[in-house]
Amino acid sequence: MTSAQNFEQTTKHSREQTIAQLIKLLVTIIPNYDESFWNVETELFGAIAEFDSMALVTLIGEIEESFDIDLDDDDISAENFSSVASLTELVLEHS
């Protein structure tokens, strides 16, 4: 395996782990939906009534703690919190 292939495999594994961890956080924060509801394409902001300002604040804190990252005010946008996929990209950018 070349170093490029190894990097790609590690990156894919890291992305999958990040998605799984984010879904666990979402299940905890919004318990009305079980784990089978959530996937990388699940829309969040504006699509799920329970994804309100309190859920958003809680999720931000949990993300910062779970992934040991700091999100800036500029990171808190509808675009970054629009789906599990966009949230995953945000976390990976800060990791």
N, C-alpha and C positions, 0 to 999 in steps of 0.2 A: 504494500500500500504506500503510495506516495505521500509526502507531507501535505500536499494540497487536499488529497482525498481524506487523510486523517483529520485535517482541520475541518473539512466539510462535515464529516461524520460527528465530530465533537460538537460543532455548532448546531447541527440538527438535534443531537441528543440534548444539548443545553436548552434549545428552544422547546422541545417536547417536555422537558422537566419544568421549565418556566410556565408553560401552558397548564400543566397538571397542578402545579402549586397555586397558580392564580385561580383555577377552578375550585380548588379546595377552599380558598379564601372566600370566593363568591358564594359557595354553598353555606359557609358559616355565617356570612353577613346577610344573605338573602335566602333564608331557609325554606321559603315557599316553593322553591324549585330544587329538585334533587339533582344529584351529580349527572344523571343521564340527560338532563335538559341542556347542560352546558357543553359547548365545544368551541373551537377556535373561531367559528363564524358567528357565534351568538352575539347579537347586537345588545348594547347596554344602554348608554345614555339616550334618553328619549324613546326607547323601545320597551323598557320594563318599568312599570309604574313604581315598583318597590325600589328602583335604583334612583333614590332621591338624594337630597343634599346630605342627609345624615349617613346614608349608605356610602356616599362618595367620600366624605370625610373619614369614615371608619376604614374604608378600603385604602385610602391614601396612607393612613397610619400603619395599617397591616402590611402593605407593600413595602413601606420604608423599613419596617422592623424585620419582616421575613426575608427580604432580599438584601438587607443592609445597604440601602441606597438612600439618597436624599433627593426628593423631587422639588424642583424650583416652582415658583408661582407660574412661570411661563409654561411649565409642563402640564398644568392643570387646565385642560381645554376639552371642549366637546369632542374634538377630533381624536385626541389621545385616549379618551374614555368611551369611544363610540362602539367598540367591540372587544371581544377577548383578544383578537388578533392585534388590534392597534395598541391595546394595553401591554401585550407581550412585547411588541417592538419597543415601547417606551421603557419597559423594565430592562430589556437586553441592551438598550443604548446606555443605560446608567450602570450596568453591571461590569 
